[in-house]
Each structure stands twice: as structure tokens, then as C-alpha cells.
Amino acid sequence: MATLPNLFLLAAVESVERNISSDNARNVEKNMANQLSNKMGKILRMRIYNTRFWKEECFGLNVSTLLEKATALDHIGGTYGGARKPCGFICLLLKLLQIGPDKDIVTELLNNKDHKYLRALMTLYVRISWSAADVHGYLEPILKDHRKLRKRLVSGAWGLVCMDEFVEDLLTGNYSCNVSLPRLPKRQMLEASGILGPYRSALVVEGQELFREEISNLKRSRDSGLFGEVGLHPKKARLAEMGTSRRRDIEFWQKVRKELGLKPLKIP
């Protein structure tokens, strides 16, 4: 049976082990955040640290407060002007890389269509920090989003870019908003290795849905007896009826011209 001093000693050892494990977990999280933030170039990071927006708006942000700042964005962009001043968009991206939110939170924000600039921020974060399979899997559905985004150009002027164009540049380009993007393997290589399945275009999927809907409408029309008497689709039956009425009109006017002694009409 353990004596009283031994019990105190064991409790002290367990307390030290818990502190060490918690410190290790914090160090791991800190190292991961540093690795993510280091994916942005050092010169760009130094410029962001010196901006007024970073010092006043990005200090002490967590996930929830950062989302409040991101929903207030009204444009995207990197640096602009002769001094290459960073935009608020790129400042929040660096803070997002430092925080490193959970994957479930990022996925939920990607699927949120209410705030387009927040969605654009999350797409750039995913492109920088996630694996190639996740980048293709989560960003390709956003290609169906065609909303326009205001963009601050390098010259300081303003431009417009659609969300699908922005995502396409992330999937195919090497730079976006003055940020060097990690190398992304081509989709064909990922399909050949079995990591991803075949790509299905949104247009192809929509066309297949329309085709299935048309087939189901034809089946319902056939079952409910909505076809014409000669077995035609209602639209074709109407066209046939219009052709019959046109022939009757031509015959009538041919008789009128004959009675007046005029030449018959030439039917094309």
C-alpha cells in the first residue's frame, strides 16, 4: 500500500505530465499555424504587418470575430499602388492562416452563398492550405457560382471578376492576389492514381437532368392519353393542324384568283 508522501509524489508527477502534454499540443498547433502563415511570402507578410488595417482590425481575432470582418468585405485583391499597399482581403487571409480553423467550419463557410467575399476568402485559404484532392473536391462545385466580385487591381484601379473565373485561376494558376500558390497536381494525374473520380461538368449534369425530365414528361403524357388522335405529341399535332389550315387557305385564294382571271399562286 502506497504511503501518503508517495501519493503526493504520484499526483505531482501526473500534474507535470498533463502540463507537458498540453504544452506540446499548444506547440504543435503553433507550429502548424506558423507553417501555414509561412506559405505566404515574407515580404508580403512584412507589408501586411505594417498596415493600419492589420494593427487595428486584425489584432486578437478568433474565428468568430474574423468572420464578422470577412462578411464586411466589399472587394478582393492583393497589393495595389506604387507602395504595394495590402488590401483588407489579403490581411484577413494571413490572419486566417495563423488561426487555422477546423475543416468542418471551412466546409460550412464554403457552402454558404450569402456572403460572396467570405466565400472567395475561404476558397483562397483552401487552395493554400489543403491537399490537392480536397482542393479539387471542394472548389470544383463553386465553378457553378457566376456572381461578380469587385477586385482591386495592382494599378489601384477597380475591376470585375466572376466567382467561377476566380476559382478557375486558383485551380490552374500559380499566383492569386499576389500570393504564390502551392504546386497543384493536374486532375488527370489524380484520376489516373485513383485519388479522384472522373470529372463531371455542371453543364453535362444539367443536360442529363433535363433529358430525364423530358423522358418522364413523355411517359406521363403517353400514360394519360394526351397524345393526338394520330399518335403524335401535342406539339407535333398542333403543327400538323396548322399545316392543314394553311393548305385550305391556299386552295381558297386559288379559287378567288381563278374567278378574277388571275394567274394561280406559285406555291414554294
Phi, psi and omega in degrees: 000132183288137179283171183296315177300322179296322178296317178297322180294318178296318179296321179294320179296316179297321179296318179296319179296319178296319179296320180295317180295320178293321177296320178296319179296318178295322179294322178296314179297319179296319179294321178295318178296321178294322179296319179293314181293331179288348175291344172268137185304149184295320181298317179294321179296319179296321177295322179293318180298334183269358181278155178290326179299318181294317184289327184263324189258336187256000182284128176069024180282144168245191185297313185293315180290329176294323178296324177298318178293322183291325179291342179271357179294147177233010176195166174245167178154171179252257176247156184211162177081175180294328179273000182053057180285128180289143175283164175297330179300313183286332176294316179292330176297316178297318178295323178295322177294326178288323181286315181063067182294163180296155181295324179296321180293316180296319179298318179296321179289328176295324181279351180279122183258005184284324184239104187288327180286327172296319178295319178296321178298319181290326178296319178293322177296316179297318181298326183278321194253342185262169181287167184297318180296318179292324179299312179293318184293326184263335183268331181298321176298337181284350176297346177277353180271116185249022179289151182271143179239138172282135183231133175274115182281167182298326181288349184099349178283174181250147177218175179238140175217140179279155181299319180294326176294319179298316179291322178298320177295324178294325183280335185244340185264177180249346180225146174205127181054042178065016178252130177284121184273145175298154179296132181243118177299148179293153184296326180299323179293320179291326177291320180294327179275357177084007180285322179239153174275177179299145180284135178243114181291148179296327178293320179295317179297317179295320178296321178295321178295318178295321178296316178296323178294320178294319179297318180294324177294321178295320179294318178295321179295321179292318182290328181270001176074034181270005177281160179292176182294331181268011177084022180263158170295148182308320180295317178292326178296320178295321178296320178297320178295321177296321177296321178295317179295326178294318178298322178295320178297318180297316178299321180297313183286335173295319178294319179298315180294326178293320179293328179275357179080020179266160178292147178293154178291148176268115182274121179291000000 
